[in-house]
Amino acid sequence: MAIGTPVHHAAVANDGATVTTASFTPAANSQLIAFATGYRSAAFTGKPAITDSVGLTWTEVGSVQWNPAAGSRDVHYALYRSSSVGGSPAAMTVTATATSGNEVSLSVDAVTGASNVFSNFDTAESETGDPAFTLPAALSSGSAVMIWAAAVQGNNSFAQPAAYTETFDLTTSTPGGDDFRHMMCYDLTPANVSETVNSNNALAFGFILELKEAAAGGGIVGSASITEAGDTISAAATLALRASLAATEAGDSVSASAKLELSGVASMTEADDSLSATGSIASNSRTGAASITEADDALASPATLAIKAAAAITESDDTLSAAAGILIVGSSAIIEADDTVVARAVPILVTSPQERTVSVAAEERTVAVLAEIRTASVSAETRSVAVRSENRLAAA
């Protein structure tokens, strides 16, 4: 992901130990970088710390305590980066606190497309106003470089290195009348690890930092819409989809070279719809209707297929069969001429108000026939036929 152009949001200064920016709203998914300075006319402890109004996490990149005149003045300066502001950032303020400092200053900038690796940086100070920086490591491909410079008790502008672009170069004054000069510049295609910032200020200092490009495949925030033939989503590593995956047209397919997990509803509503896998398909349950309404419709499984519902056999020659046993819990309605129910293992009990034929193929069976004339045929071995009321004919 390419690094975007840095955006400047705030530069402020104040007497005392604390200063807060005006409200601003950063760009979505950006990181903030805060450059803070604490100053005192005598030695003091307490490097600047950063907080904000929306609860971001701030990580120190580096900090320096500089004592340019042996106890007569002291400068503490530090650079911090924030966690990502997220996809929908709110308006916010940033605060710098330099405990025991007489004066404090703060500038805040934002970057996009940068990784969280802020390890290649350098600091520099100059009592002639010209801090010179050298990055300790070579620049990575796709990196950008940012430079922050500041001066206390001076309001002369800085001259950025050649090929660098300044986002701001201005003086912020404390209520007590002291001036802080701030500047930030950047190069999106840097060529050098060593750079110098020039000015006519008495005490100048700052940071140089390499911004490394974020690795590809860090994440997709939003919707991935695949709606046309030939649309694809791919990644060199793992690609995780947390959304709906609709295969609704002839020839639509979902595939993976490894394991493909589907959580949701598998809807098969057209002729030749299928759900398949080279391994196994796990389905703890299917909640809904399995509709078999056309000639040659089938519902099959290489293992056990359990259907808890109604099996309606309403047309001539309709059948219900299985390679093993079929367990039917409910009513079996025989309502047309020549309708039959056949079993080869377990007893069948048939109760009917009209003339029907029941075939019993083997072993002992019981057939109960109620009301009107009925015929019960029993083939082979010992069978019993119970006939209740009126005329009955039993043939064995």
C-alpha positions as CSV (number, residue, x, y, z in Angstrom):
1,M,0.0,0.0,0.0
2,A,1.6,3.3,-1.1
3,I,2.3,5.9,1.5
4,G,0.0,8.9,1.2
5,T,0.9,12.6,1.4
6,P,1.4,13.6,5.1
7,V,-1.3,16.0,6.4
8,H,-0.6,18.6,9.0
9,H,-3.3,19.1,11.7
10,A,-1.9,21.3,14.5
11,A,1.0,23.3,16.0
12,V,0.6,24.9,19.4
13,A,2.7,26.2,22.3
14,N,1.9,27.3,25.9
15,D,3.4,28.4,29.2
16,G,3.5,25.7,31.8
17,A,3.6,22.0,31.4
18,T,0.6,21.3,29.2
19,V,-0.7,22.3,25.8
20,T,-3.8,21.0,23.8
21,T,-4.5,21.4,20.1
22,A,-7.7,22.7,18.6
23,S,-10.2,20.1,17.5
24,F,-9.6,18.3,14.1
25,T,-10.8,15.2,12.3
26,P,-8.1,13.0,10.8
27,A,-8.6,11.0,7.6
28,A,-9.9,7.4,7.9
29,N,-7.4,4.7,8.8
30,S,-4.6,7.2,9.2
31,Q,-1.9,7.2,12.0
32,L,-1.0,10.4,13.8
33,I,2.5,11.5,14.6
34,A,3.1,13.9,17.4
35,F,6.3,15.9,17.9
36,A,6.4,17.5,21.4
37,T,8.9,19.7,23.2
38,G,9.3,20.7,26.8
39,Y,11.6,23.6,27.7
40,R,12.9,25.1,31.0
41,S,15.6,27.7,31.7
42,A,17.2,25.3,34.2
43,A,17.6,21.5,34.2
44,F,14.4,19.5,34.7
45,T,13.2,15.9,34.3
46,G,10.0,14.8,32.5
47,K,10.0,14.2,28.8
48,P,6.7,15.1,27.0
49,A,3.9,12.6,27.1
50,I,0.9,12.5,24.7
51,T,-2.8,11.8,25.3
52,D,-5.9,12.6,23.2
53,S,-9.6,13.0,23.6
54,V,-10.7,9.7,21.8
55,G,-8.5,7.2,23.6
56,L,-5.9,6.3,20.9
57,T,-2.8,4.3,22.0
58,W,0.4,6.4,21.7
59,T,3.8,4.7,21.3
60,E,7.1,6.6,21.8
61,V,9.3,6.5,18.7
62,G,12.2,8.2,20.5
63,S,13.1,11.0,22.9
64,V,16.0,13.2,23.8
65,Q,17.0,15.4,26.7
66,W,19.3,18.2,25.5
67,N,21.2,20.5,27.8
68,P,23.0,22.9,25.4
69,A,24.4,25.3,28.1
70,A,25.2,23.1,31.1
71,G,22.3,23.7,33.4
72,S,21.2,27.2,32.2
73,R,18.5,25.7,30.0
74,D,17.1,22.3,29.2
75,V,15.1,20.9,26.3
76,H,13.2,17.6,26.3
77,Y,11.7,16.5,22.9
78,A,10.0,13.4,21.8
79,L,8.2,11.8,18.8
80,Y,5.2,9.5,19.2
81,R,2.9,7.6,16.8
82,S,-0.7,6.7,17.5
83,S,-2.7,3.6,16.8
84,S,-4.9,3.8,13.7
85,V,-7.8,6.2,14.0
86,G,-10.1,3.7,12.4
87,G,-12.5,3.8,9.4
88,S,-14.8,6.4,10.9
89,P,-12.7,8.8,13.0
90,A,-14.3,11.4,15.2
91,A,-13.2,15.0,15.9
92,M,-10.5,15.0,18.5
93,T,-7.8,17.0,20.3
94,V,-4.3,16.0,21.3
95,T,-2.5,17.1,24.5
96,A,1.3,17.2,25.3
97,T,2.4,17.3,29.0
98,A,6.0,18.0,29.9
99,T,6.2,17.6,33.7
100,S,8.2,20.4,35.4
101,G,8.6,22.3,32.1
102,N,8.3,26.0,31.9
103,E,7.0,25.9,28.3
104,V,5.7,23.2,26.0
105,S,5.0,22.9,22.3
106,L,3.3,20.3,20.1
107,S,2.7,19.6,16.4
108,V,0.5,16.8,15.0
109,D,0.6,15.3,11.5
110,A,-1.2,12.3,9.9
111,V,0.0,9.6,7.5
112,T,-1.7,6.8,5.6
113,G,-0.3,3.6,4.1
114,A,2.6,3.4,6.6
115,S,3.4,0.3,8.6
116,N,3.8,0.3,12.4
117,V,7.6,-0.1,12.1
118,F,9.1,3.3,13.1
119,S,12.6,2.0,14.0
120,N,14.8,3.8,11.4
121,F,15.1,7.3,12.8
122,D,17.7,9.8,14.0
123,T,17.8,12.9,16.2
124,A,20.0,16.0,15.9
125,E,20.6,19.3,17.8
126,S,22.5,22.4,16.8
127,E,23.4,25.6,18.6
128,T,23.8,27.3,15.3
129,G,20.3,26.4,14.0
130,D,21.3,23.7,11.5
131,P,20.6,20.2,12.7
132,A,22.1,17.4,10.5
133,F,20.5,14.0,10.4
134,T,21.7,10.5,9.3
135,L,19.4,7.5,9.3
136,P,21.1,4.4,10.8
137,A,19.8,2.0,8.1
138,A,19.3,2.0,4.4
139,L,15.9,3.0,3.0
140,S,13.5,0.3,2.0
141,S,11.7,0.3,-1.3
142,G,8.5,2.3,-1.2
143,S,9.5,4.2,1.9
144,A,9.0,7.9,2.6
145,V,11.0,10.2,4.9
146,M,9.7,12.9,7.2
147,I,11.7,15.5,9.1
148,W,10.5,17.6,12.1
149,A,12.5,20.6,13.3
150,A,11.9,23.0,16.1
151,A,13.7,26.0,17.7
152,V,13.1,27.6,21.1
153,Q,13.3,31.3,21.6
154,G,13.5,31.9,17.9
155,N,11.1,32.6,15.0
156,N,13.3,32.3,11.9
157,S,12.1,30.0,9.2
158,F,13.8,26.7,8.3
159,A,15.1,25.8,4.9
160,Q,14.1,22.2,4.1
161,P,16.5,19.8,2.1
162,A,16.2,19.7,-1.7
163,A,13.4,17.5,-3.0
164,Y,11.5,17.8,0.3
165,T,8.1,19.5,0.6
166,E,7.2,21.5,3.7
167,T,3.7,21.1,5.2
168,F,4.1,24.0,7.6
169,D,6.9,26.3,8.9
170,L,5.5,28.7,11.5
171,T,6.1,30.4,14.9
172,T,3.8,29.6,17.9
173,S,4.2,32.0,20.8
174,T,3.5,31.3,24.5
175,P,1.3,33.7,26.5
176,G,4.6,34.8,28.2
177,G,5.9,35.9,24.9
178,D,8.5,33.2,24.1
179,D,8.5,31.9,20.5
180,F,8.7,28.3,19.3
181,R,9.5,27.7,15.6
182,H,8.1,24.5,14.1
183,M,8.6,22.9,10.7
184,M,7.8,19.5,9.1
185,C,8.8,18.4,5.6
186,Y,8.7,15.1,3.7
187,D,10.0,13.2,0.6
188,L,7.8,10.4,-0.8
189,T,10.7,9.2,-3.0
190,P,13.8,9.8,-0.9
191,A,17.2,9.0,-2.2
192,N,19.5,10.0,0.8
193,V,19.9,8.8,4.4
194,S,21.6,12.0,5.4
195,E,19.9,15.4,5.4
196,T,20.4,18.9,7.0
197,V,17.8,21.5,7.9
198,N,19.1,25.1,8.0
199,S,18.0,28.1,9.9
200,N,19.2,31.2,11.8
201,N,17.8,30.1,15.1
202,A,20.0,29.8,18.1
203,L,18.8,26.4,19.4
204,A,17.4,24.0,16.8
205,F,16.7,20.3,17.0
206,G,14.5,17.6,15.6
207,F,13.8,14.1,14.1
208,I,14.2,12.4,10.8
209,L,12.1,9.2,10.3
210,E,11.7,6.6,7.6
211,L,8.1,5.6,7.0
212,K,8.0,2.0,5.8
213,E,5.2,1.0,3.4
214,A,2.5,-1.2,4.9
215,A,2.7,-4.8,3.8
216,A,0.2,-5.9,1.2
217,G,-2.7,-8.0,2.4
218,G,-2.9,-6.3,5.8
219,G,-6.7,-6.3,5.6
220,I,-9.7,-5.2,3.7
221,V,-12.1,-2.9,5.4
222,G,-15.4,-2.7,3.7
223,S,-17.3,-4.6,1.0
224,A,-15.8,-6.9,-1.6
225,S,-18.4,-7.1,-4.4
226,I,-18.1,-9.8,-7.0
227,T,-21.0,-9.4,-9.3
228,E,-19.8,-10.0,-12.8
229,A,-18.4,-12.9,-14.7
230,G,-14.7,-13.2,-14.2
231,D,-14.5,-11.2,-11.0
232,T,-12.0,-12.6,-8.5
233,I,-10.5,-11.9,-5.1
234,S,-7.0,-13.3,-4.5
235,A,-4.1,-13.0,-2.0
236,A,-0.6,-14.5,-1.8
237,A,-1.3,-15.7,1.7
238,T,-4.6,-16.3,3.6
239,L,-7.8,-14.5,2.4
240,A,-10.6,-14.4,5.0
241,L,-14.1,-13.4,4.0
242,R,-16.7,-12.6,6.7
243,A,-19.8,-11.8,4.7
244,S,-22.4,-13.4,2.4
245,L,-21.3,-15.5,-0.5
246,A,-24.1,-15.9,-3.0
247,A,-23.9,-18.4,-5.9
248,T,-27.1,-17.8,-7.8
249,E,-26.5,-18.3,-11.5
250,A,-25.7,-21.4,-13.6
251,G,-22.1,-22.1,-13.5
252,D,-21.4,-20.2,-10.2
253,S,-18.8,-21.9,-8.0
254,V,-16.9,-21.4,-4.8
255,S,-13.5,-23.1,-4.5
256,A,-10.3,-23.1,-2.5
257,S,-7.1,-25.0,-2.8
258,A,-7.3,-25.8,0.9
259,K,-10.2,-25.8,3.3
260,L,-13.4,-23.8,2.5
261,E,-15.8,-23.1,5.3
262,L,-19.3,-21.9,4.6
263,S,-21.5,-20.7,7.5
264,G,-25.0,-20.0,6.4
265,V,-27.8,-21.3,4.2
266,A,-27.1,-23.5,1.1
267,S,-30.1,-22.9,-1.2
268,M,-30.5,-25.3,-4.2
269,T,-33.6,-24.3,-6.1
270,E,-32.9,-25.0,-9.8
271,A,-32.4,-28.1,-11.9
272,D,-28.8,-29.5,-11.6
273,D,-28.0,-27.3,-8.5
274,S,-25.4,-29.1,-6.4
275,L,-23.1,-28.7,-3.4
276,S,-19.9,-30.7,-3.5
277,A,-16.5,-31.0,-2.0
278,T,-13.4,-33.2,-2.6
279,G,-13.4,-34.1,1.0
280,S,-16.5,-34.0,3.2
281,I,-19.3,-31.5,3.6
282,A,-20.3,-30.9,7.2
283,S,-23.9,-30.1,7.8
284,N,-25.1,-30.3,11.4
285,S,-28.6,-29.6,10.3
286,R,-30.7,-28.3,7.5
287,T,-33.6,-26.3,8.9
288,G,-36.3,-25.8,6.2
289,A,-38.0,-27.6,3.4
290,A,-36.6,-30.2,1.0
291,S,-38.9,-29.9,-1.9
292,I,-39.0,-32.7,-4.4
293,T,-41.8,-31.8,-6.8
294,E,-40.7,-32.8,-10.3
295,A,-40.1,-36.1,-12.0
296,D,-36.6,-37.4,-11.3
297,D,-36.0,-35.0,-8.4
298,A,-33.7,-36.7,-5.9
299,L,-32.2,-36.1,-2.4
300,A,-29.1,-38.2,-1.8
301,S,-26.2,-38.7,0.5
302,P,-23.3,-41.3,0.4
303,A,-23.9,-41.8,4.2
304,T,-27.0,-41.4,6.3
305,L,-29.7,-39.0,5.1
306,A,-32.3,-38.2,7.8
307,I,-35.5,-36.3,6.8
308,K,-37.7,-35.1,9.6
309,A,-40.7,-33.8,7.7
310,A,-43.5,-35.0,5.5
311,A,-43.0,-37.4,2.6
312,A,-45.9,-36.9,0.2
313,I,-46.6,-39.6,-2.4
314,T,-49.5,-38.3,-4.4
315,E,-49.1,-39.4,-8.0
316,S,-49.2,-42.7,-9.8
317,D,-45.9,-44.6,-9.6
318,D,-44.5,-42.3,-6.8
319,T,-42.1,-44.2,-4.6
320,L,-40.0,-43.8,-1.5
321,S,-36.9,-46.0,-1.3
322,A,-33.6,-46.4,0.5
323,A,-30.6,-48.8,0.2
324,A,-31.1,-49.6,3.9
325,G,-34.2,-49.1,5.9
326,I,-36.8,-46.4,5.7
327,L,-38.4,-45.2,9.0
328,I,-41.7,-43.4,8.4
329,V,-43.3,-41.8,11.5
330,G,-46.8,-40.6,10.6
331,S,-49.6,-41.5,8.3
332,S,-49.3,-43.4,5.0
333,A,-52.3,-42.5,2.9
334,I,-53.5,-45.1,0.4
335,I,-56.2,-43.2,-1.5
336,E,-56.1,-44.4,-5.1
337,A,-56.8,-47.7,-6.8
338,D,-53.7,-50.0,-6.8
339,D,-51.9,-48.0,-4.1
340,T,-49.6,-50.4,-2.2
341,V,-47.4,-50.4,0.9
342,V,-44.7,-53.1,0.9
343,A,-42.2,-54.2,3.5
344,R,-39.7,-57.0,3.5
345,A,-38.7,-57.1,7.1
346,V,-41.0,-55.5,9.7
347,P,-44.7,-55.9,10.3
348,I,-47.2,-53.5,8.6
349,L,-50.4,-52.5,10.2
350,V,-53.0,-51.2,7.7
351,T,-56.4,-49.8,8.7
352,S,-58.7,-48.8,5.8
353,P,-62.4,-48.0,5.2
354,Q,-62.4,-49.2,1.6
355,E,-61.2,-52.2,-0.4
356,R,-57.4,-52.5,-0.4
357,T,-54.7,-55.1,-1.0
358,V,-51.9,-55.7,1.4
359,S,-49.0,-57.9,0.5
360,V,-47.0,-59.6,3.2
361,A,-43.8,-61.0,1.8
362,A,-42.1,-63.0,4.6
363,E,-42.3,-64.1,8.2
364,E,-45.2,-63.6,10.5
365,R,-47.4,-60.6,9.8
366,T,-50.7,-59.2,11.2
367,V,-53.3,-57.4,9.0
368,A,-56.3,-55.8,10.6
369,V,-59.2,-55.1,8.3
370,L,-62.1,-53.0,9.5
371,A,-65.6,-52.6,8.0
372,E,-67.1,-53.7,4.7
373,I,-65.8,-56.5,2.5
374,R,-62.0,-57.0,2.5
375,T,-59.6,-59.6,1.1
376,A,-56.4,-60.5,2.9
377,S,-54.0,-62.8,1.2
378,V,-51.2,-64.6,3.2
379,S,-48.4,-66.3,1.3
380,A,-46.1,-68.9,2.9
381,E,-45.6,-70.1,6.4
382,T,-48.1,-69.5,9.3
383,R,-50.1,-66.3,9.2
384,S,-53.1,-65.1,11.1
385,V,-55.9,-62.9,9.8
386,A,-58.4,-61.2,12.1
387,V,-61.8,-60.3,10.6
388,R,-64.2,-58.1,12.5
389,S,-67.9,-57.8,11.8
390,E,-69.8,-58.5,8.6
391,N,-68.7,-60.8,5.9
392,R,-64.9,-61.4,5.5
393,L,-63.0,-63.7,3.2
394,A,-59.6,-64.9,4.3
395,A,-57.5,-66.9,1.8
396,A,-54.3,-68.6,2.8
